[in-house]
Amino acid sequence: MKEQWSWFDKFCLFVATGLGIGLVVPFAPGTFGSAAGVALAYATTRLPLWAQLPACLGLTLLAIPFCDVAERMLGIKDDGRIAADEWMLYPIAVIGLPLAALPGWAMAVFFVVVRAVDILKPWPCRSLQAIPGGRGIVVDDFFANLYSLAINWAIYLFLFT
């Protein structure tokens, strides 16, 4: 018997799959689904630094239940179509960077850094994925985005200051 999903479950799946992108893109759904994070990053970096930190923490905590519901619905541990961990946590990777004052290609570089670090999963990211449910989906990306933040700041300082 097929399980009936509530409107809330369907909404969570929509958000968790990068506003549905992860469900329709046949290859690299996480990368395409994480594109929504670019707009979110621009918005958060317009906040004062003291507000960016709680905003990123709030987005991280909010991503957990979305990913949890989506994983349950899709029936696969950390399914590649789930992208909330990427797009909702992407702002962490650009905390404090003056995105609005930089050329557009800078954001493309920062995005590539985030995706590369997420794919490579440096220590302890890969092992953190073993944590069950939405927490495991999100926590590895939280740490990957901290690594990306350090790399993106190094790029910014090298190229733009």
C-alpha positions as CSV (number, residue, x, y, z in Angstrom):
1,M,0.0,0.0,0.0
2,K,1.4,3.4,-1.0
3,E,1.8,5.8,1.9
4,Q,-0.1,9.1,1.7
5,W,1.9,12.2,2.2
6,S,0.5,15.3,3.8
7,W,0.7,18.8,2.2
8,F,3.4,19.5,4.8
9,D,5.5,16.5,3.7
10,K,5.2,17.6,0.1
11,F,6.2,21.1,1.0
12,C,9.2,19.8,2.9
13,L,10.2,17.7,-0.1
14,F,9.8,20.7,-2.4
15,V,12.1,22.8,-0.2
16,A,14.6,20.0,0.4
17,T,15.0,19.3,-3.3
18,G,16.1,22.8,-4.0
19,L,12.6,24.1,-4.8
20,G,11.9,21.0,-6.8
21,I,15.0,21.2,-9.0
22,G,16.5,18.1,-7.5
23,L,13.5,16.1,-8.6
24,V,13.6,17.1,-12.3
25,V,17.3,17.4,-13.1
26,P,18.6,14.0,-14.2
27,F,22.3,14.6,-13.4
28,A,24.0,16.5,-10.5
29,P,20.7,17.4,-8.8
30,G,22.5,18.6,-5.7
31,T,24.6,21.1,-7.7
32,F,21.6,22.4,-9.6
33,G,19.5,22.4,-6.5
34,S,22.0,24.3,-4.6
35,A,21.8,27.2,-7.0
36,A,19.0,28.7,-4.9
37,G,21.7,29.3,-2.3
38,V,23.3,32.0,-4.4
39,A,20.3,34.3,-4.0
40,L,20.2,33.4,-0.3
41,A,23.9,34.2,0.1
42,Y,23.5,37.6,-1.6
43,A,20.6,38.4,0.8
44,T,22.5,37.3,4.0
45,T,25.7,39.1,3.1
46,R,23.7,42.3,3.0
47,L,23.0,41.9,6.7
48,P,25.5,43.3,9.2
49,L,28.0,40.7,10.2
50,W,26.5,40.3,13.7
51,A,23.2,39.3,12.0
52,Q,24.8,37.0,9.4
53,L,25.9,34.5,12.0
54,P,22.5,33.8,13.6
55,A,20.9,33.9,10.2
56,C,23.2,31.1,9.0
57,L,22.7,29.2,12.2
58,G,18.9,29.5,11.8
59,L,19.1,28.3,8.2
60,T,21.2,25.3,9.3
61,L,18.7,24.3,12.0
62,L,15.8,24.9,9.6
63,A,17.4,22.6,7.0
64,I,17.4,19.6,9.3
65,P,13.6,18.9,9.4
66,F,13.3,19.6,5.6
67,C,16.1,17.0,4.9
68,D,14.7,14.6,7.5
69,V,11.2,14.5,5.9
70,A,12.6,14.4,2.3
71,E,14.9,11.4,3.2
72,R,11.9,9.6,4.7
73,M,9.8,10.3,1.6
74,L,12.5,9.3,-0.9
75,G,13.5,6.3,1.1
76,I,17.3,6.7,0.4
77,K,19.9,7.8,3.0
78,D,21.1,11.3,2.0
79,D,19.5,11.0,-1.5
80,G,21.4,13.1,-4.0
81,R,18.2,14.9,-5.0
82,I,18.1,16.5,-1.5
83,A,19.7,19.9,-1.8
84,A,18.4,21.9,1.2
85,D,21.7,21.0,2.9
86,E,23.5,22.7,0.1
87,W,21.3,25.7,-0.7
88,M,20.3,26.6,2.8
89,L,23.8,26.4,4.2
90,Y,25.6,28.0,1.2
91,P,25.5,31.5,3.0
92,I,27.9,30.1,5.6
93,A,30.6,29.9,2.9
94,V,30.4,33.6,2.2
95,I,29.9,35.1,5.7
96,G,31.4,38.6,5.8
97,L,32.3,38.7,2.1
98,P,31.2,41.9,0.4
99,L,29.4,40.0,-2.5
100,A,27.5,43.1,-3.8
101,A,30.8,44.9,-4.3
102,L,32.5,42.1,-6.2
103,P,32.3,41.1,-9.8
104,G,29.8,38.4,-10.7
105,W,32.5,35.9,-11.5
106,A,33.6,36.0,-7.9
107,M,30.4,34.4,-6.8
108,A,30.9,31.7,-9.5
109,V,34.3,31.0,-8.0
110,F,32.9,30.8,-4.5
111,F,30.2,28.5,-5.7
112,V,32.7,26.2,-7.3
113,V,34.7,26.1,-4.1
114,V,31.7,25.1,-2.1
115,R,30.7,22.4,-4.5
116,A,34.3,21.0,-4.7
117,V,34.6,20.9,-0.9
118,D,31.2,19.3,-0.6
119,I,32.1,16.6,-3.1
120,L,35.6,16.0,-1.7
121,K,34.2,15.9,1.9
122,P,37.4,16.6,3.9
123,W,37.7,15.3,7.5
124,P,35.4,15.1,9.4
125,C,32.7,15.7,6.9
126,R,32.5,12.3,5.3
127,S,32.2,10.5,8.7
128,L,29.5,12.9,9.9
129,Q,27.2,11.7,7.2
130,A,26.7,8.5,9.2
131,I,24.5,10.4,11.7
132,P,20.9,9.4,11.1
133,G,18.3,11.5,9.3
134,G,18.3,15.2,8.6
135,R,21.0,15.9,11.1
136,G,23.5,13.6,9.2
137,I,22.5,15.2,5.9
138,V,23.1,18.7,7.2
139,V,26.0,18.4,9.6
140,D,28.6,17.3,7.0
141,D,27.6,20.3,4.8
142,F,27.9,22.6,7.8
143,F,31.5,21.7,8.3
144,A,32.2,21.6,4.5
145,N,30.9,25.2,4.3
146,L,33.2,26.2,7.2
147,Y,36.1,24.9,5.1
148,S,34.7,26.7,2.1
149,L,34.4,29.9,4.1
150,A,38.1,29.8,4.9
151,I,39.1,29.1,1.3
152,N,36.7,31.8,-0.1
153,W,38.2,34.4,2.3
154,A,41.7,33.4,1.2
155,I,40.6,33.9,-2.5
156,Y,39.0,37.2,-1.6
157,L,42.0,38.5,0.2
158,F,44.4,37.3,-2.5
159,L,42.4,38.7,-5.5
160,F,40.5,41.7,-4.2
161,T,42.5,43.4,-1.4
